[in-house]
Structures are given as C-alpha cells and as structure tokens.
Amino acid sequence: MACSTVDDNDRQMLLDQSVDPTCVYTDPLVQCHELDELNVMYRSYQREYAGTSFRTTRFVEPNGRALADWDLIDGEGNAVVSGNS
C-alpha cells in the first residue's frame, strides 16, 4: 500500500501503478491534486506517524468516487484511530 511505504521512489512507483494521475484526494483535513501532491502528503504522514500503516475496513464507489473507511494500525497491529477518506 503506497501510503504505508516509507521509500519515496517505491511509494511513487506504487502510486503510478494504481492511481489515476489526475486523481483528487480529499479528507476532512487535506485535498491533493494529482500524484505528486499525494506522494508529498504520504511522505509527511510517514514522518509524523513512523511505524504505522492503514487497514481498509470498507470501500465503496458512489457516483464514480471512492470512499474508504480505515483504521490506523500501530507497530503491534492495534487499531489506534479510525477514519474515512
């Protein structure tokens, strides 16, 4: 999963393989346009929350958009925060 990958080049490769280059990512705190901004956001996340990852708990595509419910998982496998994007 690109958002949990620490290496910038590996993360960019994963994004290039799985995300439309014209994507718009939106959550309650941030909006990113295109892959470069998304990669910067994930880099910032990795610095602030090192050793964590995301687990998707629900994924739907209403009206051509994606909505994911997720848990933020700590290094021991415990869900520490739940949210959606």
N, C-alpha and C positions, 0 to 999 in steps of 0.2 A: 504494500500500500504506500503510495507516494508520500502521504502526509506523515508517515512514521519512519521514512527513510532519512538518515542523517546526511549522507553524502550528497552535495549539490548536484553533481553530474548524474548520479544514479537516480535521484529524485526527478531531474529534468527528463531523463530517458523514460521513466515510468509515466510521467505526465504526457510526454509526446505520444506514447503508445496507447494511452487510454482516455485522453480528454480532448475534446474538440478545441482547436487552437483559438477559437473565438468565444470560448465559454465566458460566462459571467457567474462568479461565485458570490453568494450573498448569505450572510448570517446576521444575527442581531447586532454585531459589533463591527463588521467589516464588509466591504464589497471589493472584489478583484475582477478586473477585466483582462482576459487573455492569460496565457500560461505563464508568462514572465512574472506577473504580479502574484499569481497563485504560488509560484515557486518561492518568491520572497516571503509571502505570508507563512508558508510551511517552514522555511528556514528560521524565521522569527519564533514560531511555535517550538521548534526543536531546541532552540537556545533557552527558551523560558521553561519548558517542561521536559527537559532531558530525561530519557529513560522511559517515557510513556508512549502509548500508542492508542489508536482508536479501534473500537469494535462496533460495527454497524449492527443495530438491533432491528431496524425496519427500513425499507427502501421502497418508495413509490414514485411514479412518474405522472403526476396530474398535469394535463394540458401541455405536454411536451417539456415539462420542467422536472427536475429531480428534487426529492425531499428525503433526507436521511435522518433517522433518529440514531443516536450513537452514545456510547459510554467511553469516557477517557479511562484507560487502564494503566495502573501503575506497574512498576517493575515486578511486582509479586502476583500480578494477574487480578488485582482487585479493581472494581469499578469505583472511581473516586468522584466523577462528575458525569451527569447525563445531560444531553442537549440535542439540538437538531440544527441542520443547515440545509 
